[in-house]
Amino acid sequence: MPSLTAARAVEQSLREARERWTDADGSLDETAWGAWVRAVLANEWNASERDLNDLEQAARDGLLE
């Protein structure tokens, strides 16, 4: 389980990345954002490949923000 500090860092990073990869029309570049989410979660939380699918979906659903 990640520390509170690690959880907050990921939360902030996800929010910033969502803003960065959302265009003026409000469309999110899902491919770029999803790859970035997986990289951050693997790096910050040491998430296993097995857990990354569920965590990526949670991020897409807004549960990690």
Backbone as ProteinMPNN parsed JSONL, in Angstrom:
{"seq_chain_A": "MPSLTAARAVEQSLREARERWTDADGSLDETAWGAWVRAVLANEWNASERDLNDLEQAARDGLLE", "coords_chain_A": {"N_chain_A": [[0.849, -1.172, 0.0], [0.591, 2.215, -0.846], [2.263, 5.055, 0.625], [0.766, 7.863, 2.35], [1.843, 10.23, 1.411], [2.865, 9.418, -1.091], [0.468, 8.692, -2.302], [-0.861, 11.155, -2.442], [0.897, 12.553, -4.102], [0.624, 11.153, -6.511], [-2.082, 11.612, -6.971], [-2.12, 14.428, -7.42], [-0.441, 14.534, -9.667], [-1.946, 13.068, -11.547], [-4.171, 14.717, -11.883], [-2.974, 17.044, -12.948], [-1.882, 15.983, -15.313], [-4.163, 15.151, -16.656], [-5.32, 17.62, -17.23], [-3.31, 18.677, -18.874], [-3.35, 16.96, -21.108], [-5.847, 17.365, -22.157], [-7.728, 18.784, -24.666], [-8.777, 21.994, -26.096], [-11.418, 21.572, -26.715], [-12.264, 19.888, -24.79], [-11.625, 17.223, -25.011], [-9.939, 14.356, -24.029], [-6.713, 13.052, -24.579], [-6.713, 9.924, -24.656], [-4.968, 7.736, -25.107], [-2.303, 8.678, -24.73], [-2.547, 9.685, -22.141], [-3.352, 7.401, -20.692], [-1.094, 5.714, -20.971], [0.77, 7.247, -19.638], [-0.344, 7.309, -17.057], [-0.09, 4.596, -16.323], [2.715, 4.383, -16.27], [3.394, 6.193, -14.222], [2.064, 5.056, -11.996], [3.314, 2.568, -11.844], [5.902, 3.398, -11.288], [5.721, 5.192, -9.009], [4.123, 3.798, -7.138], [5.049, 1.272, -7.309], [3.485, -0.569, -8.662], [2.343, -3.677, -9.817], [2.381, -5.329, -13.018], [0.107, -6.84, -13.265], [-1.688, -5.497, -11.569], [-1.911, -3.029, -12.764], [-3.87, -2.695, -14.811], [-6.342, -2.586, -13.418], [-5.824, -0.391, -11.756], [-5.367, 1.616, -13.657], [-7.916, 1.762, -14.778], [-9.327, 2.66, -12.54], [-8.184, 5.168, -12.294], [-9.091, 6.319, -14.696], [-11.789, 6.401, -14.097], [-11.785, 8.35, -12.24], [-11.313, 7.781, -9.612], [-8.828, 7.812, -8.391], [-8.123, 10.376, -8.176]], "CA_chain_A": [[0.0, 0.0, 0.0], [1.43, 3.421, -0.914], [2.163, 5.993, 1.739], [-0.127, 8.999, 2.108], [2.596, 11.17, 0.575], [2.888, 8.878, -2.447], [-0.898, 8.763, -2.826], [-1.14, 12.556, -2.776], [1.722, 12.919, -5.258], [-0.02, 10.573, -7.685], [-3.34, 12.352, -7.154], [-1.801, 15.707, -8.043], [0.1, 14.27, -10.998], [-3.044, 12.658, -12.421], [-4.974, 15.906, -12.176], [-2.194, 17.898, -13.855], [-1.751, 15.315, -16.612], [-5.477, 15.195, -17.308], [-5.439, 18.979, -17.772], [-2.309, 18.841, -19.934], [-3.721, 16.187, -22.289], [-7.206, 17.685, -22.577], [-7.661, 19.9, -25.607], [-9.705, 23.109, -25.891], [-12.78, 21.058, -26.858], [-12.546, 19.024, -23.65], [-11.318, 15.822, -25.321], [-8.707, 13.848, -23.436], [-5.929, 12.097, -25.379], [-6.773, 8.727, -23.812], [-3.806, 6.873, -25.303], [-1.151, 9.286, -24.051], [-2.831, 9.784, -20.71], [-3.338, 6.053, -20.124], [0.297, 5.245, -20.891], [1.419, 8.026, -18.584], [-0.885, 6.826, -15.784], [0.539, 3.312, -16.028], [4.119, 4.628, -15.921], [3.446, 6.837, -12.9], [1.662, 4.096, -10.962], [4.375, 1.565, -11.727], [7.059, 4.037, -10.681], [5.448, 5.756, -7.683], [3.516, 2.83, -6.231], [5.598, -0.057, -7.597], [2.352, -1.425, -9.046], [2.699, -4.789, -10.703], [1.688, -5.345, -14.306], [-1.212, -7.428, -12.996], [-2.549, -4.502, -10.926], [-1.982, -1.788, -13.538], [-5.139, -2.56, -15.527], [-7.356, -2.117, -12.472], [-5.471, 0.965, -11.318], [-5.604, 2.531, -14.779], [-9.364, 1.957, -14.871], [-9.707, 3.512, -11.411], [-7.775, 6.522, -12.648], [-10.035, 6.779, -15.728], [-13.068, 6.651, -13.425], [-11.616, 9.475, -11.315], [-11.212, 7.305, -8.234], [-7.507, 8.08, -7.825], [-7.964, 11.815, -8.035]], "C_chain_A": [[0.898, 1.239, 0.0], [1.239, 4.292, 0.318], [1.197, 7.108, 1.368], [0.556, 10.024, 1.203], [2.623, 10.703, -0.872], [1.506, 8.949, -3.078], [-1.237, 10.188, -3.241], [-0.339, 13.015, -3.984], [1.104, 12.386, -6.545], [-1.321, 11.316, -7.983], [-3.094, 13.676, -7.881], [-1.285, 15.51, -9.473], [-0.992, 13.885, -11.986], [-3.892, 13.857, -12.833], [-4.256, 16.808, -13.177], [-2.087, 17.289, -15.249], [-3.07, 15.335, -17.367], [-5.687, 16.565, -17.942], [-4.518, 19.172, -18.976], [-2.74, 18.136, -21.218], [-5.188, 16.339, -22.681], [-7.143, 18.911, -23.468], [-8.745, 20.941, -25.31], [-11.166, 22.668, -25.996], [-13.185, 20.133, -25.709], [-12.291, 17.555, -23.9], [-9.956, 15.445, -24.753], [-8.027, 12.9, -24.406], [-5.762, 10.842, -24.522], [-5.531, 7.851, -23.913], [-2.6, 7.408, -24.544], [-1.365, 9.307, -22.546], [-2.77, 8.414, -20.046], [-1.928, 5.5, -19.976], [1.032, 5.963, -19.771], [0.968, 7.554, -17.209], [-0.203, 5.521, -15.386], [1.991, 3.5, -15.592], [4.237, 5.229, -14.526], [3.107, 5.838, -11.807], [2.707, 2.998, -10.774], [5.573, 2.145, -10.989], [6.794, 4.464, -9.236], [4.948, 4.725, -6.678], [4.079, 1.428, -6.408], [4.494, -1.054, -7.944], [2.834, -2.489, -10.019], [1.909, -4.673, -12.005], [0.263, -5.861, -14.125], [-2.19, -6.398, -12.432], [-2.765, -3.252, -11.78], [-3.292, -1.618, -14.303], [-6.234, -2.021, -14.614], [-7.082, -0.693, -12.015], [-5.693, 1.995, -12.429], [-7.101, 2.802, -14.921], [-9.859, 2.841, -13.732], [-9.334, 4.962, -11.68], [-8.723, 7.114, -13.698], [-11.377, 7.147, -15.113], [-12.994, 7.804, -12.431], [-11.439, 9.066, -9.877], [-9.859, 7.607, -7.59], [-7.233, 9.567, -7.681], [-8.78, 12.281, -6.867]], "O_chain_A": [[1.862, 1.305, 0.764], [0.191, 4.267, 0.964], [0.852, 7.273, 0.198], [-0.083, 10.614, 0.333], [2.425, 11.504, -1.785], [1.385, 9.238, -4.269], [-1.841, 10.398, -4.293], [-0.84, 13.785, -4.804], [1.065, 13.088, -7.555], [-1.615, 11.611, -9.141], [-3.787, 13.998, -8.847], [-1.665, 16.251, -10.38], [-0.971, 14.324, -13.136], [-4.279, 13.987, -13.994], [-4.861, 17.278, -14.14], [-2.189, 17.999, -16.249], [-3.09, 15.517, -18.584], [-6.178, 16.66, -19.067], [-4.914, 19.766, -19.979], [-2.517, 18.66, -22.309], [-5.713, 15.534, -23.45], [-6.586, 19.942, -23.092], [-9.534, 20.777, -24.379], [-12.052, 23.311, -25.432], [-14.318, 19.652, -25.663], [-12.692, 16.715, -23.095], [-8.959, 16.132, -24.974], [-8.68, 12.039, -24.995], [-4.8, 10.714, -23.765], [-5.089, 7.285, -22.913], [-1.952, 6.672, -23.8], [-0.461, 8.982, -21.775], [-2.205, 8.273, -18.962], [-1.607, 4.882, -18.961], [1.821, 5.359, -19.045], [1.784, 7.411, -16.298], [0.214, 5.361, -14.238], [2.447, 2.85, -14.652], [5.088, 4.815, -13.738], [3.798, 5.781, -10.79], [2.946, 2.554, -9.651], [6.188, 1.47, -10.164], [7.568, 4.127, -8.34], [5.31, 4.774, -5.502], [3.64, 0.494, -5.737], [4.556, -2.226, -7.571], [3.628, -2.223, -10.921], [0.887, -3.989, -12.064], [-0.669, -5.371, -14.762], [-3.374, -6.413, -12.767], [-3.708, -2.498, -11.541], [-3.778, -0.494, -14.431], [-6.969, -1.107, -14.99], [-8.002, 0.117, -11.9], [-6.149, 3.108, -12.171], [-7.508, 3.939, -15.158], [-10.727, 3.688, -13.944], [-10.082, 5.877, -11.335], [-9.113, 8.277, -13.597], [-12.029, 8.093, -15.554], [-14.005, 8.195, -11.848], [-11.415, 9.923, -8.994], [-9.759, 7.654, -6.364], [-6.212, 9.962, -7.118], [-8.795, 13.473, -6.561]]}, "name": "protein", "num_of_chains": 1, "seq": "MPSLTAARAVEQSLREARERWTDADGSLDETAWGAWVRAVLANEWNASERDLNDLEQAARDGLLE"}
